[in-house]
């Protein structure tokens, strides 16, 4: 590409975008509602045929509307590549023009879907620190060559390697093996697919429109003959089915995961149906994290990811740039060492003060007592709550000191020359490595209960967690707070000032 080039999405992207923007779940719901309202007393095969006809008609109307909309959007959209910036013109009713300095781009991602690959197209997204809600530049779709060419120019301007393939100085540093890929899918909870399965099961059992009653009755009869199980067991099977669907989606997302590294950048490629090719410059990394659940720890595995000031995932919570979806614990830490320059051999986590453990024991005990008293009061007004025996809270009261000890043992910190390491969490243990120079704000707070035991909480705010309350280090001594503050201020002395606040 020249230094000053105008670029439009490929014209083949119009039908692709139109198809992908159709919400087929909503279309199906509209078809069912129309069939019920229009069908009257229809049932059986007549209702099914009517539903299919309505589904086809609504789908055609929606697709035609999306095609018209995408033609207008394509006509109005233009990307101009200048020497040091990207200028984007878009919008229908309110045209707008955005200028994005190429040097400000935190990361760029090329992705494809099954439909886009049929047309030889690819989407490219670029994020800066300026918009935490969405990508600053998102083009669906360019030709594969133009997408790689554009990403190469961005890489060149941000000191990232400019070739799409792995050059001699870019080496493969991690490949997700089939065993780890399977464990990655199995060890996740998949709440979305489980909830969707439960909602579908509830709808099938408690909402029975005439149009599908006969079909539903036939299906239930067949299932009961094949699987003579109780409703509770059937619900368990539904939950299992939703979880298995989540496992399949997770495995598909991280299939063929490959991570390569250049002199000052990382590049990851993964996906089977929807492929992703993303890169990030190491100087854009704000923090890194190793996390694991009890099963991961029993198998000696962990996940490693990093956060930058831009977002590469629709979810704004947590970190969105995986270095290793699942790997041996030592491999995960080696990747973190390359990402943020921390030396694991000098990381010696310090425990919180003993009085913090006593504070947790008192907190959990008081919580159980308040819950028991509240239950006893509610039982006086709501007889149904009387089925909950108050003796149920006795084991919780006995286990409160144990829970406090577990919480205390899984929290720790380490203050290194250039990094702050924070560990917390029992079920999902998270160890954050925060370069002191990336801390944007340092917040110190002290509750009345902490004041009684002379402890404070410290929160490190970084740009990669715009919707989360930073990396929290609770219940440390005032001396530790002073050391962290001095370290952050020293590392930011040549950058913009760091804001330090103290609250009660």
C-alpha positions in Angstrom: 0.0 0.0 0.0 1.1 3.5 -0.7 1.6 6.1 2.1 -1.8 7.7 1.2 -4.4 5.1 0.2 -8.2 5.0 0.3 -9.7 1.7 1.1 -13.2 0.3 1.2 -14.5 -3.0 2.5 -14.6 -5.6 -0.2 -18.0 -5.5 -2.1 -18.4 -9.2 -1.3 -18.6 -8.2 2.4 -22.2 -6.9 1.8 -23.9 -10.2 1.7 -21.6 -11.7 4.3 -22.3 -8.9 6.8 -26.1 -9.1 6.0 -26.2 -12.8 6.8 -24.0 -12.5 9.9 -26.1 -9.6 11.3 -29.3 -11.6 11.1 -30.3 -12.8 14.6 -31.8 -16.2 13.7 -32.9 -16.8 17.3 -35.1 -13.7 17.2 -36.3 -14.6 13.7 -37.3 -18.1 15.0 -39.1 -16.6 18.0 -41.1 -14.2 15.7 -42.0 -17.1 13.5 -43.3 -19.1 16.4 -45.3 -16.1 17.8 -46.8 -15.4 14.3 -47.8 -19.1 13.9 -49.5 -19.1 17.3 -51.4 -15.9 16.7 -52.3 -16.8 13.1 -52.8 -20.5 13.5 -55.7 -20.5 15.8 -56.6 -24.1 16.5 -54.0 -25.6 14.1 -52.0 -28.4 15.5 -49.8 -31.2 14.3 -48.4 -31.2 10.8 -50.4 -28.1 9.7 -48.9 -26.0 12.5 -45.4 -27.2 11.6 -45.8 -26.4 8.0 -47.3 -23.0 8.9 -44.3 -22.3 11.2 -41.8 -23.2 8.5 -43.5 -20.9 6.0 -43.5 -18.1 8.5 -39.9 -18.7 9.3 -38.8 -18.5 5.7 -40.9 -15.4 5.0 -39.5 -13.5 8.0 -36.0 -14.6 7.2 -36.3 -13.3 3.6 -37.7 -10.0 4.8 -35.0 -9.5 7.5 -32.2 -10.5 5.1 -33.4 -8.1 2.4 -33.5 -5.3 5.0 -30.0 -6.1 6.1 -28.8 -6.1 2.5 -30.2 -2.6 1.9 -28.7 -1.4 5.2 -25.2 -2.9 4.4 -25.2 -1.4 0.9 -25.7 2.0 2.4 -23.1 1.4 5.1 -20.6 0.1 2.4 -21.2 3.2 0.3 -20.6 5.6 3.3 -17.6 3.8 4.7 -14.1 4.7 3.7 -10.7 4.2 5.3 -7.8 6.5 4.3 -4.3 5.3 5.2 -1.9 8.2 5.7 1.7 8.1 6.7 1.1 8.3 10.4 -2.6 7.8 10.9 -5.8 6.0 9.9 -8.8 8.2 8.9 -12.2 6.5 9.1 -15.3 7.9 7.6 -18.6 6.1 8.4 -22.2 6.6 9.5 -25.5 6.9 7.8 -27.7 9.4 9.5 -24.8 11.0 11.4 -21.7 10.7 9.4 -18.5 10.9 11.5 -14.8 10.9 10.8 -12.2 9.5 13.2 -8.5 9.9 13.0 -6.4 7.2 14.7 -2.6 7.7 15.1 -1.1 4.4 14.0 1.5 4.6 16.8 -1.3 4.6 19.3 -2.7 1.2 18.2 -2.3 -1.3 21.1 -3.1 -4.4 19.2 -4.5 -5.6 15.9 -6.5 -8.8 15.2 -7.4 -10.6 12.0 -10.3 -13.0 12.2 -12.4 -15.1 9.8 -15.7 -17.0 10.0 -17.0 -19.9 8.0 -19.1 -17.6 5.8 -16.3 -15.0 5.3 -13.8 -17.7 4.3 -16.2 -18.8 1.5 -15.7 -15.3 0.0 -12.0 -15.1 0.8 -12.6 -12.3 3.3 -11.2 -11.4 6.7 -12.1 -8.9 9.4 -9.5 -6.7 11.1 -9.9 -4.9 14.4 -7.5 -2.4 16.0 -7.7 -1.2 19.6 -6.2 1.8 21.3 -6.5 2.9 24.9 -9.1 5.5 24.0 -12.3 3.3 23.8 -12.8 0.5 26.3 -16.2 -0.4 24.9 -15.4 -1.5 21.4 -12.6 -1.7 18.9 -11.5 1.8 17.5 -11.2 0.3 14.0 -13.3 -2.7 12.9 -13.6 -3.6 9.2 -15.8 -6.5 8.2 -14.6 -7.4 5.7 -11.5 -6.9 3.5 -9.9 -9.3 1.2 -7.5 -11.6 3.0 -4.6 -9.8 1.2 -5.7 -6.3 2.1 -6.3 -7.3 5.7 -2.8 -8.7 6.1 -1.3 -5.7 4.2 -3.1 -3.3 6.6 -2.0 -5.3 9.7 1.5 -5.3 8.3 1.6 -1.5 8.0 0.3 -1.2 11.6 2.9 -3.6 12.8 5.6 -1.6 11.0 4.4 1.7 12.5 4.3 0.2 16.0 7.7 -1.6 15.7 6.0 -5.0 15.2 7.2 -7.3 12.5 5.5 -6.5 9.2 5.2 -9.9 7.5 2.1 -12.1 7.9 4.1 -15.3 8.1 6.6 -16.1 10.8 10.0 -14.6 9.8 13.4 -16.0 10.8 13.6 -13.8 13.9 10.0 -14.7 15.0 10.0 -18.1 16.8 7.2 -20.3 17.9 7.2 -20.4 21.7 4.0 -22.2 22.6 1.6 -24.6 21.0 -1.5 -25.9 22.7 -1.4 -29.6 22.8 -4.6 -31.8 22.4 -4.5 -32.9 26.0 -4.4 -29.3 27.3 -7.0 -28.2 24.7 -9.4 -30.9 26.0 -8.7 -30.0 29.7 -9.2 -26.3 28.8 -12.7 -27.0 27.6 -13.6 -29.5 30.3 -12.4 -27.4 33.3 -14.5 -24.4 32.5 -18.1 -23.9 33.9 -19.7 -22.6 30.7 -22.6 -20.7 32.4 -24.0 -19.2 29.2 -24.7 -22.6 27.5 -25.9 -24.2 30.7 -28.3 -21.3 31.4 -29.6 -21.5 27.8 -30.2 -25.2 28.1 -32.2 -24.7 31.4 -34.3 -21.9 29.8 -35.1 -24.1 26.9 -36.1 -27.0 29.2 -38.3 -24.7 31.3 -40.0 -23.4 28.1 -40.6 -26.9 26.8 -42.2 -28.0 30.1 -44.2 -24.9 31.2 -45.1 -23.2 27.9 -47.0 -25.4 25.5 -48.6 -23.4 22.6 -51.1 -25.4 20.6 -49.0 -25.1 17.5 -46.3 -27.4 18.9 -48.2 -29.5 21.5 -48.6 -32.6 19.3 -45.0 -32.5 18.2 -43.8 -31.9 21.8 -46.0 -34.8 23.1 -44.7 -37.1 20.5 -41.0 -36.2 21.3 -41.6 -36.6 25.0 -43.2 -40.0 24.5 -40.2 -41.2 22.4 -37.8 -39.8 25.0 -39.6 -41.4 27.9 -39.6 -44.8 26.1 -35.9 -44.5 25.4 -34.9 -42.9 28.7 -37.3 -43.8 31.5 -36.0 -41.2 33.9 -37.4 -38.9 36.5 -37.8 -35.1 35.9 -34.9 -34.5 38.2 -32.6 -36.8 36.3 -33.9 -35.3 33.0 -32.9 -31.8 34.3 -29.5 -33.1 35.1 -29.2 -34.4 31.6 -30.2 -31.0 30.3 -27.5 -29.3 32.4 -25.0 -31.8 31.2 -26.0 -31.1 27.6 -25.6 -27.4 28.1 -22.2 -27.9 29.7 -21.0 -30.2 26.8 -22.1 -27.6 24.3 -19.9 -25.1 26.2 -17.0 -27.5 26.1 -17.3 -27.8 22.4 -17.5 -24.1 21.8 -14.4 -23.5 24.1 -12.4 -26.2 22.3 -13.4 -24.7 18.9 -12.3 -21.2 20.0 -8.8 -22.3 21.1 -8.2 -25.1 18.5 -4.8 -24.9 16.7 -3.6 -22.3 19.3 0.0 -21.1 18.4 2.0 -18.3 20.1 5.1 -16.8 18.5 7.4 -14.1 19.6 9.6 -11.6 17.8 12.1 -9.3 19.4 9.4 -7.0 20.9 6.0 -8.5 20.0 3.7 -11.5 20.4 1.4 -13.1 17.9 -1.3 -15.7 18.5 -3.3 -17.7 16.0 -6.2 -20.0 16.9 -9.7 -21.1 16.0 -11.3 -23.7 13.8 -14.6 -22.2 12.6 -13.8 -18.6 13.5 -10.0 -18.0 13.2 -8.1 -15.3 15.0 -4.7 -13.8 14.2 -3.7 -11.2 16.7 -0.5 -9.4 17.6 0.6 -7.1 20.4 3.8 -5.1 21.0 5.5 -5.9 24.3 5.7 -2.2 25.2 1.8 -2.1 25.2 1.4 -4.7 27.9 0.0 -3.3 31.1 0.0 -6.4 33.3 0.2 -10.2 33.2 -1.6 -13.0 35.1 -1.3 -16.7 35.9 -4.5 -18.3 37.1 -5.5 -21.9 38.0 -8.4 -23.8 39.7 -7.9 -26.8 42.0 -7.9 -29.3 39.1 -5.3 -27.3 37.2 -3.1 -27.2 40.3 -3.5 -30.9 40.9 -2.3 -31.5 37.3 0.5 -28.9 37.5 -1.2 -26.7 34.9 -2.1 -23.0 34.7 -3.4 -20.3 32.3 -1.3 -17.3 31.3 -2.7 -14.1 29.9 -1.8 -10.4 29.5 -3.8 -7.2 29.4 -3.2 -4.1 27.2 -5.0 -0.8 27.2 -7.2 -1.9 24.2 -9.8 -4.6 24.2 -9.6 -7.6 21.9 -12.7 -9.3 23.2 -16.4 -8.3 23.4 -16.3 -8.8 27.2 -14.9 -5.8 29.0 -14.0 -7.7 32.1 -10.7 -9.3 32.9 -7.8 -9.8 30.5 -8.4 -10.6 26.9 -5.0 -11.6 25.4 -4.1 -15.3 26.2 -0.5 -16.3 26.1 -1.4 -19.9 26.9 -5.0 -21.1 27.4 -3.6 -23.9 29.5 0.0 -25.1 29.9 2.4 -26.5 32.5 2.8 -24.1 35.4 6.5 -23.5 34.6 5.8 -22.9 31.0 3.1 -20.4 31.9 5.6 -18.5 34.1 8.2 -18.6 31.3 5.7 -16.8 29.0 5.1 -14.2 31.7 8.8 -13.6 32.0 9.0 -12.9 28.3 5.9 -10.7 28.4 6.7 -8.4 31.3 10.3 -9.1 32.1 9.7 -10.5 35.6 12.3 -12.9 36.9 10.3 -15.8 38.6 13.3 -17.0 40.5 13.3 -13.8 42.7 9.5 -13.9 43.3 9.1 -14.9 46.9 5.5 -14.2 48.0 5.0 -12.7 51.5 2.0 -13.7 53.6 -0.4 -11.2 55.0 -0.1 -10.4 58.7 -1.5 -13.0 61.1 -4.1 -10.5 62.4 -5.6 -10.4 58.9 -6.5 -14.1 59.3 -8.2 -13.3 62.6 -10.1 -10.5 60.9 -11.3 -13.0 58.3 -12.4 -15.4 61.0 -14.4 -12.7 62.7 -15.9 -11.5 59.4 -17.1 -15.0 58.4 -18.4 -15.7 61.9 -20.4 -12.5 62.0 -21.8 -13.2 58.5 -23.1 -16.6 59.5 -24.6 -15.2 62.7 -26.3 -12.4 60.7 -27.6 -14.8 58.2 -29.0 -17.1 60.9 -30.7 -14.3 62.7 -32.1 -12.9 59.5 -33.5 -16.4 58.6 -35.1 -16.7 62.0 -36.8 -13.4 61.7 -38.1 -14.1 58.1 -39.5 -17.4 59.3 -41.9 -15.6 61.5 -43.5 -13.9 58.5 -42.9 -16.4 55.7 -43.9 -20.0 56.8 -42.3 -21.5 53.7 -38.9 -20.4 55.0 -39.5 -22.6 58.1 -38.3 -25.6 56.1 -34.8 -24.2 56.5 -33.5 -25.6 59.9 -31.5 -23.1 61.9 -29.1 -26.0 62.9 -28.0 -25.8 59.3 -25.9 -22.7 60.2 -24.0 -24.6 63.0 -21.6 -26.4 60.6 -21.0 -23.0 58.8 -20.2 -21.4 62.1 -17.7 -24.2 62.9 -16.1 -23.9 59.5 -15.6 -20.2 59.6 -12.1 -20.3 61.1 -11.1 -22.9 58.5 -12.5 -20.6 55.7 -10.5 -17.7 57.2 -7.3 -19.8 57.2 -7.9 -20.9 53.5 -8.5 -17.3 52.5 -5.4 -16.1 54.3 -3.1 -18.8 52.9 -4.1 -18.0 49.3 -3.3 -14.3 49.5 0.2 -12.9 49.2 2.4 -10.3 47.6 6.0 -9.6 46.5 7.6 -6.2 45.9 10.3 -6.5 43.3 12.5 -3.8 41.8 10.2 -3.1 38.8 7.2 -5.2 39.5 4.5 -5.8 42.0 3.2 -9.3 42.4 -0.2 -10.0 44.0 -1.8 -13.4 44.6 -5.4 -14.0 45.7 -8.3 -16.4 45.3 -8.9 -20.0 46.5 -11.1 -21.7 43.9 -9.5 -19.7 41.0 -6.1 -18.6 42.2 -4.9 -15.5 40.4 -1.3 -14.2 40.5 -1.0 -10.8 38.9 2.4 -9.3 37.8 2.1 -5.5 37.5 5.0 -3.5 36.1 5.2 -0.5 38.5 5.6 1.8 35.5 2.1 0.9 34.2 0.2 1.8 37.4 -2.1 4.7 36.6 -3.6 5.3 40.0 -2.8 4.0 43.5 -5.7 3.9 45.9 -5.3 3.3 49.7 -8.3 2.7 51.8 -9.0 1.7 55.4 -12.3 0.5 56.9 -13.1 1.0 60.6 -12.5 -2.7 61.1 -9.1 -2.5 59.5 -8.3 0.6 61.6 -8.8 -1.5 64.7 -6.0 -3.9 63.6 -3.8 -1.3 61.9 -4.2 -2.7 58.3 -4.9 -1.0 55.0 -6.0 -2.1 51.5 -4.1 -1.0 48.4 -5.5 -1.0 44.9 -3.4 -0.8 41.7 -5.3 0.7 38.8 -4.0 -0.1 35.3 -5.4 0.8 31.9 -6.2 -2.8 30.8 -9.0 -3.2 33.4 -11.3 -0.2 32.7 -14.4 -1.8 34.2 -12.8 -3.6 37.1 -11.6 -2.2 40.4 -7.9 -2.7 39.6 -5.6 -5.2 41.2 -6.5 -5.3 44.9 -4.0 -6.1 47.7 -6.1 -6.1 50.9 -5.0 -6.1 54.6 -1.4 -5.2 54.4 0.6 -3.1 57.0 1.1 0.6 56.6 4.8 0.0 55.9 4.0 -2.1 52.9 1.7 0.6 51.6 4.5 3.1 51.8 6.9 0.8 50.0 4.4 0.3 47.1 3.7 4.0 46.9 7.4 4.9 46.8 8.0 2.2 44.1 5.1 3.4 41.9 6.1 7.1 42.2 9.7 6.3 41.5 8.9 4.3 38.3 6.5 7.0 37.1 8.8 9.9 37.9 9.6 10.4 34.2 6.0 9.7 33.1 2.8 11.4 34.0 2.1 11.9 37.7 0.5 9.0 39.6 -2.6 9.8 41.6 -2.6 8.5 45.2 -5.8 8.7 47.2 -6.6 7.7 50.8 -10.1 6.8 51.9 -11.8 5.4 54.9 
